[in-house]
Amino acid sequence: MFVAVLLFGFAFIALEVTEGEPIAFDRRLMVALRDASDLSRPIGPPWLLDVVRDITALGSTAVLALLVTIVTTFLFATGKRHAGLFVLTTVLSGALLNTLLKLAFARARPDIVTPLTQVSTLSFPSGHAASSAVCYLTLGLMLAQTQASRLVRIHLIMTAAILTLLVGVSRIYLGVHYPSDVLAGWCFGIAWALTCQMLMSYFQRTGRIEQPSD
């Protein structure tokens, strides 16, 4: 049910995007995050920009690829080859689908404010938002399965969700994505992560993927 809501949310945003003009919400929020007298300057103390750039790197292709490689090789080393392959497939397929969506919508990057970091790809949906959702939530949910404590499970899932949230917000703050790009990326990424997690649970119950260690 929640996956259906997320997909409906993505479809609604996508329909608005196809009209061509920036959504009013996009413009208002992006301008609100800049100095009213100079839209090239972000709000907040000078050090905040460096912090946001560090945070946005957590959703970069290099960082996520490194993280997935570490997790996958660990799963292989501990005898969970099928689980490792499933995690790798989940992340790679999510990234591929997001790239195809970018090409399909071909939305240019925002020009409302001056971007504060270099970008070269298309804008919709946000790859950082989608990929961080797929990667961090997949790993968070998988780790949560191994924990008997409800509090620990909540901590792991919330950590994954907060990382996903921070990465998406950082893209808006830097002016390289419309808020609607990020919202759509979250909708797609979370829906993909949850769908793949349901498939993994099914395959574990039927013995096709190794059960999580207790």
N, C-alpha and C positions, 0 to 999 in steps of 0.2 A: 504493500500500500504506500509506504513512504517513498519507495523507488518511483512509483507512478506519479506521485506528487512532484518529485524532483524533475522527472522528465516533462511533466506538464509545465513546470516553471521554466525549464529550458526552452520549450517550444513557444511559450508566451513571449519570452525575451527575444528569441530569434525572429519571431513575427514582427516585433517592433523594430528590430535592427534592419530587416529587409526593406523598410520604408526609406532608408537611406540617410535620414537626418539624425544627428545625435539626440538621444532621449533627453527631455528636459531635466530629469533627475541626474543624468550624467553630468551635464554642464554645471548644475548647481553645486554638486558635491566636489567636483574637481576644482572649481573656483574657490570653494570654501576652504580648501586645503592650501591655498596660496595667499600671500600678502596682497591685500586689496589694492595697494598702490603699485605693485610690481608682481605680475603673475609668473615671473621666472623664479621667484623666491618662495620656498615652502614655509608654512607656518611652523613655529616651534624654535627651540634653541639651535644654534649652529651644529652641535654634535649629533642632533637627531637624524640628520640626513645620512651621516656615516652609519648610524645604527640601522636605519631602514635599508640601506644598501647591503649591509651584512645579512639582514633578515631575508631580503629578497633572493639572496644567493642560495638560501636553503631550498628554493624551488627551482633552481637552475638544472639544466640537463646534466651538467658535470657532477654536481653534488648528489642528485637523485640516482644517477647511474652508478656512482661509487657506492652509495648506500645499498642499492639493490644487489650489486655485485658481492658486497660483503655478506649480506644476508643469504643470498643464494649459495655461495660457496660454503657458508657455515652449515646450511641445511644439507648440502651434499656431503660434507665432511662428517655429519652426525647420522648419516644413513637415511635421510629424508629426501631422497632424490626427486620423487614425484611432487612433494610439497615445494621444493626449490624451483622445479620447472613451472609449477603452477603460478608461483609468485612472479617469476620472470615473465611468464606469458601475460599475466594480468597487467603488469606495468607497461610492457612493450605494446600490447594491443590497445591499451588506453591511450598511450602516446600517439600511436598510429591513427586511431580514430579521431583524436583531437586535431591532428594535422590535416586530415581529410576535411573536417568541419571548417577549419580555417580557410582551406582552399575553396570550399563550397560557398562560403559567405563572403570571402575576400574583402573584409572590412579593413579600411586603412587605419593606421594608428591615430590617436587623438591629436588634434592641433589646437585644442582649446587653451592649453597651457604649455610652457616650455618643458620638454622631457628632461629629467635629471639623470638619465642613464641611457646608454646607446641600445637601440633595438633595430632589428632588420626584418622581422617576420610580420605576418598579418596579425590582426588584433583580436578577432572574435572566433571562438571563445579564448579566454586567457589560458595559455599553455602552462604558465607557472601555477595558476589556481587549480587547473584540472589535474596536472601531473602530481602536485603535492598532495591533493586529496586522494588520488588513486594510490600513491606510494605510501604516505604516512598512515592513512586509514587502513589499508590492507595489512601493513605490518603491525599496526596497533591492535587491530581485531585479532590477528593471528596470535600475537603474544598474549592477549587477554584470555584466549582459549586455554592457555597453559597454566593459568592462575586459579587457585581454589578460592582465594579471597575476593569477595565482591568489591571491596574498596580498592584493591589493587587493579582489578579489571577496569573499574571506572577511571582510575588514575591514568592507565595506559591509553584508553580511548579518548579521554579528555586531552591528554598531551598531544595525541595525533591531531585532534580537532583544532586545538589552539595553534599548532604549527601551521596547519592548513589555513586558518583564519589570518594569521599574521602575514604569511606569504602573499595572500590575495590583497590584503589591505595595503601592503607595501607597494604593490604595482600601481594602485590608484594614487598613493602619495607621491610616487615618483613621476606621475603623469604619463605613463607609457601604456595605460589601459583605461578605457572607460569603465566606470563601475558596473555597467551591464555586461561587459566582457568577463569581469571577475565573477559576478553572480552566475552567469551561464557556465563558466568553468567549474565553479563549485557544484552546481546542479549536475552537470555531466560527470564530473570526477567522483562525487559521492555516490551517485547512482551506479556507476561502473564498479566502484570498490565494493559496495553492498551486494550487488548482483554476483560478482565473482566470489565474495565471501560465502554467499548462500550455496553456490556451486561447490566450493571447496568443502563445506560442511557435509553436503550430500555425498561427495566422492569419498570423504573420510568414513562416513557411516557405511558405505557400501564396500569399503576396503580398497578403493582405487588410489587413494592418497593416504599416506601414513597419518595415524592419529597424533595429535599434539602430545608432547611429553608432559607429564604431571610435575 
